[in-house]
Amino acid sequence: MRQSLLDLIEKTIVFQYELPNTTFGIDKTIVSVDNDQCFKSLNKADFCEIIYNSILEYSFNEFEIENKDYDKLHYIALQKRIKYNPTIGLDQKIKYGFLGEVILFSVLYVMFKAQPLIARGYFYNPLENSETKGYDSYHLIENNHQPELWFGEVKFHKNFKTGIDSIFKNIDKAISDDYLKTNVFAISNQINNLHYKGSKIETVMKDWEKNPYLSIIDEIKQHNMKLVYPVMLLYEEDDLGFDESIKNIPKYIQKKYTASTFSITVDYSIFFILVPMKDVKKIKEEVIKWIELRKPLMS
């Protein structure tokens, strides 16, 4: 990642506290295994800049970006690596999933030190002309104790209830052996394009190709791998302030949903990354305007 972008992310998206938080009397969500993480966006213009610039690192592996013309690559990304149609109306453009996905990418990379396993842009198919399928992030944390696949999801809605309802509509599917297997197969089709070489997941995929009669889920367990499912929620801050905005999330989830047992046999964790902010719609509109104007990228 460009140092200028990394610095901007650290300056703009600032950690506040974990949930549960006894000081403010806020529980973590009823589905969270690890503690939920709460961040504040300090500057609207800088947040727009992060979205706009992160399209590049989201779409390409780092070795593809090095010593290249950033502005040209950014334009290529909009043509070939994400869904973007300049001819549709603004109301449709601000619904594009990549506006949130690039923030999830950046926060996992910078705040959680989770390296991208492969650029998400590899999974967009221009022929399908639809949002990229699969998990919203493909990141990896390698440690001697347990390699972790950070395969997450993000929702970027003005109304937090809309975002939560969308998450829970598919959460049982997302945290399952079948969905994990399908996504690992999708990654295996791009094995030559992995950013992270020599990882355990690469070993799993190569072993499976040598013997496709193996269960790839069993192979993941054999290598003591874990699925970490970070769920990022970007939403409009409550008029009562940041802390009330955070409190709204576990309260709404507990009121409407029940903690369920997921159909996954791999070791897993789930937690929320909560980022309430002002002017969600205006932020999206500003980024779209910059895309249309081909605003120069940060160096």
N, C-alpha and C positions, 0 to 999 in steps of 0.2 A: 504494500500500500504506500502511496505517496506520503512522504513525511508531512507535507502541508495539510493533507486531508486528515491524517492521523491526529495531528495536533488540534485541528479544528473540532474533531469529534470529541476529544478529551476535554476541550474547553467548553463545548456546547451542551453535551449530554452528560449530566453530572449525577452520580449516584447519591441518593438521599438516605434510604434505609431499607432493611429487609422486613419481610412479614413472616411470622408474626412480630408485631411491634407493641410491646407492653406500654410504652410511653403514650402512644396515641390510641391504644385499645383496639388495634386492628389485627384480626387473625389472617393467616394465609388462606388461600382458597381450599375448599374441601377436597379437591383432586390433587393438589400439589404434594409432591413427595419431598423435594428440597424446598428451601425457603424462597418465597417470591422476592423479586428484586425491583425496587422502585427508583426511577430516574426522573430528573427534571430537565426540560429543554430551556436553556437560559436566553436564547436569542432566536427570534423567528427567521431573520435573514440568514443567519449562519446555519440553521436547520435546513432551510431550502438549499443552501449551498452544499450541504452534506448529501442530500438526496440526489441533487443534480450531478455532483461529481462521482458519487459512489456507483452510479450506473456503469462506469468504466470497469472498476475492480469487480463488480458483481458479474459482469458479462464475460470477462477475459481472465485467464490465469495470469499471474504476475509476469512470467517469462514472455508472454505475448505483448505486454505493455512496455517493457523496458526499451528505452531509446526509440520509442515510436512517437508519432504525432498524435497527441492525446485527443485533439479536436476531431481528427479524421476517424480515429477508432471509436470515439463516442458516437459519431454519426453512423458508423457501421453497426454498432451495437443496436441502435434504434431501428436499423433495417433488418438485421439478421439474428439478434440475440435476445430480444424482448418483443412483446406485442405492443406495437405503437402504430396507430393509423392517423396521419395528420389531417385527413379529410373529414373525420367525424367531429361532432360537437364537443364543446368543452365539458358539458355535463357528463358525457361518456368517458372522456379522457381521464377525468379525475377519479374514475372508478378503477383504473388500471392497478393490478396487483403489485407490479414492480415498484410502485411508489413506496410501499411499505417493505417489500422484500429487500430493497437495497439498504434500508435502515437496519433491519434484522441482521443482514450480512455484516454491516459495519460495527454494530454493537457487539456481536459475537466475536468478531475479529479483534476489536480494540479492548473492550471491557472484560471479556471472558477468556481472551488469549486462545480462542478456538480457531485454528487455521482452516481455511477452506480446503476441503478434499479435492474439489473440482469446481470451476466457475459454473454458476447456475445457468449462464447463457448457453452452455452446450446442450441443454435439454429443450431449448425452444425450437420448434419446427415451423418455419414460415408457411409450409404447405397447409398445415392445420389451421392457421390463423386463429389460434385460441390461446388463452392463458396457459403458461407452462404447467404441466401436471407434475404431481409428486410432492414431496416435502418442499417447503419454502427455503430451506437451507441444507447444505451438505457440508458440514464442518467436522473436524476431528481433533480430539485432544489425545495425544499419545503419552502415556506414562507407564512406568514399569509395573505398576499394580494392576491397572485395568484401562485398556484403550476405550475411549468413549466416542460414539457416533452422535454428533449433535445435529439431529435431523428435526428441524422445528417448523413453526408456523407463525404467521403474522397477520393481524387484521388492523387496518388503518381506516377507522370510521369516525365520523363526528359523534355519533351516538354510541356510547360504550355498550349498551344493551344489544344493539345490532351486531357489533363485533363479537360479543360473547356468544350470542345465539348462533352465529355462523361457526364459531369454534366448536361448540358442543354438538352441532349437527353432524360433524365428521370425526369427533374425537375418538370414538370407539374404533372406527376404521383406521385412523392414523396410528393408534397405539395397538398394533396387532402384528402377529407373525406374518400374515399374508401381505400386509402393506409394506412392512420392512423388507420382506423378501423381494417384492416387486421392484422396490426402489434400488435395492442392491443389484438386481439384474440390470436395471436401467444404467446404473453406474458402470457395471461391467462392460456394457456396450461402448463405453468411452474410456476404457482402461488405459489406452495409450495417451489420453489427454489429462490424466490425473495430475493435479498440482503437487500432491503430497506423495512422493515416491517411497517405496519400501515400507509401507504401512501394513499393519495386520490385516486391514480390510482388503488390501490388494492381494495379500497372501491367500486370504479366504477365497477371493474370486478366482485366482489362478488355480488353486487346488480344486475348486468346483469344476472349472473348465477341463481339467485333466480327468476328473471323474464326476460327470454330471449326474450320476445316480446318487451321489451324496445329497443330504439335506443341507442346504446352505444355512438354514437357521441353526442346525446342529453344529455346523462349522463355526459359526459366530460364537456359539456358546463354548465350543471347544477351545477357542482362543480367548475366552474370558472377556468378551466384549460387552459393552453396555450401550443401550439406546438412551440418550438424553434428549428429551422433547421440550425445548424452550418455547413458550407461547408468548409472543410479544403482542401487546395491545396498545395501540396508539389511538388516543381519543381526546375529545374536547374536555378541557378542564372545567370542573364545576364552578359555578359562581361563588360558592362558599370557600373555594381555595383548593390547594394541592392535596392536603391531607384528607379532606372530604372526598375528593376525586378518587383517591386510592381506596378509601373505606367503601366506596360504592361497589367495587368489583367483587370482593369476597361475599359481601352482603347479598348482592344480586344473584350470584351463583348459588349460594346456599338456599336462597328463597325459591329458586326455580328448578334447580337440578339436584341430583343425589350423587354421592361418590359411588362410582361403579368399579367393578373388577374388569380389567381389560384382558382381552384374549391374546396375551403375549407371554411367551415362555422365556424370552431373553430378559436378563436383568435390565431394569429401566428406571428412569426418573422423569418427572415432569415438574416444571415450575413456570410461573408467569413473570414476564418482564413488563412492567407497567410504566407507561410514559404519557401522562396527561399533559396537554398543551393548549395554548390559546390559538384560535383562528385556523383550525384544521383545514377547512375548505380553502381559505386564502393561501395557505402554504402550498397546497396541491396546485392551485391555479397559477401561483408564481412559478413553480417548477415547470409546468406545461408552457408557460409564456417563454421561459428561458430556452426550453427545447425548440420552440418555434423560431426563436430569434438566433439560435445557435450561439448562445453566450459562450465566450471562451472559458475553458476549464482552468482550474488551478494548476500550477506547474509543480 
